């Protein structure tokens, strides 16, 4: 039996350094082999202290002192097969207590978890959704399996609803549910001498109103190695138990909506605070369904529930998604989320819960970091009318159109998809390389949405948008799209293949002003029905672009589109007639929003970008609405739409600089 040596230690010259609590140790645990040996512990103190040892197989020298010193711990050898644990307690004169645990392994194969039971919160900021487990072993070990369960009362309906939340919430450092089979990283560099490792677990947030339990089974990598417990008895594994606190129970009512909005805002780490002491009706980011709303008359249960909600200035990291509580806002008509921190460098998910909102009509996900749509996004096609995905990180146009198209989204009329650039300085695409996924990169990072629309999959993606007759707004500005736009003949073929008419007829017109969204109202655009008034389009310098075009020559492309933006891309080739003679072209500010391509830009072939027959500086409206007021006459020789002169010229000049600024990707705040 070993005694504890007692003698006074000399004061360190660092005693005057401020020490938290006046007493600190450089370690909390020491792990030793059966042979025992000598270990050291650094004691930092600004006061007198004394240490005590619980068991006789340990000896500490010195066992008391004044100020800081380095203590020596002598551990006796053991003949046990299992392991033994003892504590050395340090007590300062001010009452501060520090404990050092000493774990001595026996000769059997063992795994020791310092804290075998861990409790975590149901929710936390991204950087706090993790814990570290100190694991010691004298055998190479791994995570063999994980058993998940609920602990609490759930009825059968709730069990079915939350079943997919039961498993997979413990994650690796990459936020992946791939822990099973993971080697813990124990390096046995001294044969059977035990070694310790600190293993980091991440966890997903709990939305279930009961405790979740995960039992992590640690086993030897080599199945021939047999484990023993602390008493030397053979065991199959060692278990780490992780208990996660229950989430707040959210009821299907107005109070539940209020709680959901608050939780979503917190989980998004939004800088915009919600005044929870105020009535939800007064929250600036929320509107509620009122008794006078037509929807409430057919859905009375929606009265007082959240109709629209906005979240901004958020901070979601790569791999995260919208909080699952979004699904509780079941009567939501409009959802808006924007301005994620450092969004150009992050890849954030939208989450499948958004697809469960069966009344959603408007969705804006702006400067968020989105690279793909969730698998069930197509469910929104039954109701969605407006989709804004501006300033995100998609890599291909086809990644959008394979999901969002006129077949899946028959009610959609506005598709806003501009500023899909993750890099704002790259203007020469010929200098770029590709990564292993085939995406162009700059400084080893994807540049954003690239596509050559001259052929292949991306050509078909563009055609699927151009044959979408119901679109009133299509914005594809400020991306890395290159190639040539479809010719008039190609558009005719694409329209026929899509089952669309190729030319305008009387059904496209109306005399009712209330039809303005979907029809050409009045006489302004009736030139499209004629074949006896040829119109020649020229550049400002008189160069002929298209000669003697009649109305029936113009393909019926995007007939309802009042907003079209293709600028600041890398297009080349000719501007087709379906663009130059489009009945709503004057509303687009086409010189700025269509013909203006990336300044000093070069495509992947090294060719300077820009259309060959028209650009921002050469465009002039003389062929389109003439040079003088036509009065009430919609037929003017050599002019396509003379009545537009009264609207656009009389209205004054367009502030094209302000218009163009809208399409630049905005830098969001950085934390």
C-alpha positions, 0 to 999 in steps of 0.5 A: 500500500502506498502512502501519500507524500506530504510536503510544501511546494515552493511558490511559482513565479506565475502565482500572480497571474489571474486564474479562474476560481483561483485553482485549475488543473491542466487535465481532468482525467489520466488513463494508465495501463496495468503496469502503472507508472508515473504521470504529471498534473500541472496545478495552477493556483493563486492561493493555498491548496491541499490534495487528497487521494481516495485509494492507496494505489495512487500517490501524489507529490506534492499533496499541498502547496502555495501557488502553482506547481507540477505534481507527480502521480505514481500509479501502482501496478494491477493484476486485475482483468478489469479496470479501476477508477479513483479520484484525486481531489484538490481543495483551495483555501477559498473553497474551490474544488477540482477533481482529477480522475485516474483510470487504470485499465486491467489486462482485459480488452476494455473501452471506457466512456468518461461520461456514459450518459449525455443529455442534449438540448432539443434546439440550439445554434449550429455551432452549439449542436454538438458534444464531445465524448472522451473515450479511452480504450486498449483495443481498436474500436468503432461504433457498431450500431445505434438504437433509437427510441422515444421516451414518453407518451405518444398516441398511435397517430403521433407515433406514425407522424413522428416515426421518421424523426426517431432515427438518424438524429446523431450525426458525424462532423459532416452532419451526415447520418453515417456514424455506424461503422466509424472507427473512433480513432484510438491509436495504440502506439504503445501496444496494449497501453490504453489511449484516449480520444475525444470524439465529436458527435453532432445532433439534429434538432428535436421537433417531437414533444417527447425525449429522444434516446440514442444508444451508441454501441462501441465494439472492437474493430476485430470481432475476435477481441473480447471486451470485459467490464470494470469487474473483468466480466466478458461483455459484448459492447460498451454503450454511450446513451444520449438523451435529447430533451423533448420539444415544446408541444405545438397545437394545431391552432393560432397559439401553435402558429405563434409558437412556430413562428418564434421557434423558426425565427430562433432556429434560423438565428435571425437578427430580426427579433420578434416582440413576443410580448405583443399580439401576433397581429402586430408582428411586422413579419406576419399577416393573419387570415381575416374574416373578410378574406374569401379563403376564410369563407371556404376555410373557416378554421383558417381564421386568425391563422398565419397567412404570410410570414417573412424571415430575414438576416438569418444564419444557416450553415451548409447542410442545414435546412429550414426548421421543421416547424414550417410545416405547422403553418398549415394555412400559409399562403406566402412564405419569404426567407432571405439574406443568409450570412455568407450565402455565396459560400454555403450550400443550404437545404430547403427541407421537405416540410415546405412541400407540405404547405398545401395552400402556398401560392407565393414562395421567395427564397432569396440570397439563401444558399440553395443549390437544389430543390427538395424531392417533394417540391413538386407538391407545391405545383397544385397551388404555387403561382409565384416563385422567387429563387434569386441569388442562390447557388444552383449549378445548372438551369436544368436542375430547376426545370426538371422540377419546375416546369409547366407540367408540374406547376400549371398555376405558376405565372412568375419565375424569378431566377436571376443572380445565380452567381457564387462569384462576382469577379469571374468574367472570362469563362475560358480560364476556368477548370471543372471539378469532379462533378463537372461544374466550372470552378474559380479558386476551387469553388463552383462559380454558380449557374452555368449552361451552354444553351446552344444544345443538349440538356441546357438547351432543352431546359431553356426551351421548356421555359420559353414554351411555358405560355402562362408565364408573365415574368421570367428573369434569368439575369446575371448567371453564366449562361452562354451560347445562342438563343433559339432561332425563330424556326427552332421556336416554331418546332419547340412550340409545336412539340409542346402542343402550343400555337406558333402564331398569335390569333384573335383568341389572344386579344380582348376588349375587356381591360380586366383581361390585361394579365392574360390578353392583349387588350385593345388594338395596340398589338393587332399588327401581329394579326396582319401580313400586309404591313412589313416592318424593318428593324434597324440599329441606330446607325441604320444597319438592317437587322430584319427586313420586311417582317410582318406580324404573322412572321412572329412566333408566339413565344411567352405571349403573356410575359410582361417581364423578361430579363436575360441580361448580364449573361454570356450569350452570343449569336443573333437576337431572333425575331420572337424577341425583337418583335414581341408584343411586350418587348417595350415593357422589358426595357430590352436594351438594358434587360435583354441585349446587354450582356456581361461587359468584357466577358468571354465565353468558354471558347474565349469569344467576346460575348454579346449578340451579333446583331443588337446590343444595348447601345445599338438598339432603337425603338423606331421600328417598334413604336415609331417616332411620332404620336400616331393619335388613335391610329394603330396602323402606321406603315412600317411600324409594329405597335405605334400606340405604344409611343403614347405610353412609353415616350409620353411617360418619360425615360426609364432609369436604366441604371436603377433597373440594372442594379436590381439584378446585381447579387447583393452582398449580405451581412457577415457574422 
